[in-house]
Amino acid sequence: MPELRTDRLVLRDWREADLGPWAAMNADPEVREHFPGVLTREQSEASAARFQADLDQRGWGWWAVEVVATGEFIGFTGLDPVDDGMPFTGVEAGWRLARSSWGHGYATEAALAVVDFGFEALALPELLAVTTATNLRSQAVMRRLGMTHDPAEDFDDPDVPEGPLRRNVVYRLVRGARPSTGQ
């Protein structure tokens, strides 16, 4: 599995030591504000196991994100094929960080590394990102990546009950639409 590095971050395999902070992140209502609910420790551990299995099998997926200077686990970022049943197909870029890591540019820095990986190592023609219509912070990261939004692609997630989290937006980035960061 390739390890991706930026100036401040390393995107790497999941470790046993990540499970506690990962579970704490997923139990934080602010971190999970744009999801239907928080996760139990067991659900968090199961998701980390799935993420690592995908990394082992494909060589890419949802990497654990660590701050180089401190060795602190702060969340995940990566690429994943769009789930079946969505009104579109492709490979999605995504991220989720612990609240203490918000506001430092880590999400954008990590996402730029996976975008470059997707275009350069995997030769993907396009990447997309999906979030709730209310998740303005993630949408800001998408715009910083050079992604564009077409309101005609907005959709209601059939797996989410009626309410403010059901409406989703799709952002896209075509390979070659922004210069590589060389990371």
ABEGO torsion letter per residue (X at the ends): XBBBBBAABBBBBBBAAAAAAAAAAAABAAAAAABABBBBAAAAAAAAAAAAAAAAAAGBEBBBBBBAAAGBBAEBBEBBBBBBGBABBEBBBBBBBBAAABGAGAAAAAAAAAAAAAAAAAGBABBBBBBBAABAAAAAAAAAAGBBBBAAABBBBAABBBEAAABBBBBBBBBGABBBAGX
